[in-house]
Amino acid sequence: MNKHKTTIILVTTTLLMFFAASIYGLDAYDHTAIGRYEGSSIIHQESSNFDQYRLGLSAAEDGTVAETLAVEG
C-alpha cells in the first residue's frame, strides 16, 4: 500500500510540473529578427524597456571585471 501511495504522488507531481511548464510557455515568443536554436524551447522569458546593463569588457579575475561598459535600451 505504501508503494502505491508513493507512485500516485510521483505521477501527480510529474504531471503538474509538465502542465505548469506548458502553460507558462504559452506567453513566450521569439524575436522577429532572431530565431531560436533548432530543437530548443523557451522555459523562461523576461523583457523590459529602456533598462541599463553593464557589460564586462575584460576577463574576470577573482570574480571582478576591471573594465565595463554601460548600455541602455
N, C-alpha and C positions, 0 to 999 in steps of 0.2 A: 504494500500500500504506500509506503514511503517513496519508493522509486516512481510510482505513478504520479504522485503529487509533484515531485521534482521535475518530471518530464513535462507535465502540464505547465508548470511555472516557466520553464525554459522555453517552451514553444510559444507561450503567450508573450513573453518578453521579447523574443526574436521577432515575432510578427508586429508588435507595437513599434519596435525600433525601425523595422522596414517601412511601415506605413508612415511614420513620422518623417523619415528621411525623404520619402517620395512626395509627400505633401509639401514639405519645406522647399524642395527644389522646383516647385511649380512657378514661383515668383522670380526665379533666377533667369537671366537671359545673357546672351552673348553680345559683345560689342559688334556693331555692324562692320567695322573695318578690321577687327581682329578676331579670328575664329579660335575655336578650342582645339587642342590636340586631338587627333583621331583616337577614339576609344576612351576618352576621358569624360568625366561627368562633374557637374557643379555640386559641391557639398556645402559651400558657404559663399555668399556674395555680400559685399558691403560697398556702398557708394556714398559719396558726399561731394558737395560742390564747394570749390574755392578753399580747400584746406591747404595747409602748409606742411611740407615734408622736408626732412633733412636727409640728403643722400651722402653716403660716405664716398670720398674720392681717393682714399688711400687704404692700404691693407690695415686690418685691425690687429693691433698688438696689445696683448694683456687686456683685452676686452674694450679698448678705447680706439677711436678713429681720430687721427690727428687733423685731417682736412675734410671739411664737409661743405655742401652747397645747399642752400635753402631754395626750394622751388615751390611755387604756388599754382593752383589751377584746379 
